[in-house]
Amino acid sequence: MHQPVRSLTHDEKRAAEAAFRGAPFDPKWSDAARKIYLGISSAVANQRQNAFKDIVLPNTKPLGKPATQESKAPTRVKSRLW
């Protein structure tokens, strides 16, 4: 079914703008605004994820095992106030 085209309400416009900016959702907005916010947020997140998945950096090696910090005994630092 084809739905008639209508203009967005004020809170729907604000929800769309917030979704594109990555701003949080305002719980005062309507259910229609929530649907717009969730739809745009999801699409933007998928687009960002897909944009970076095929990037290969030149001359990179796989990272090895992360270095572990050895526990050191606390040291006392003497300081002079004057």
C-alpha positions, 0 to 999 in steps of 0.5 A: 500500500502506498502511504500519502506523503506528509511533512514531518512534525517538529519532534520528528525533525528534531529526532532525525537531526539528533540521529544524524548527529549521534545525539541522544533520543529525547523521551519527550518525543512521540512514537513516530519520532522514536521510529525515525530516530531508531531507523536513521541511527541504525542506518548511520551505524551500518554505513559507518561499519561498512565504510571501515571494514574494507580498509587495509593499512599498508605495511601492517603486521598482526598484533602479537600478544599484549604486553603485561604489566609487571606489578611493581612495589610502590615507591616512596617519593620524598618531596620538599614543599619549600 
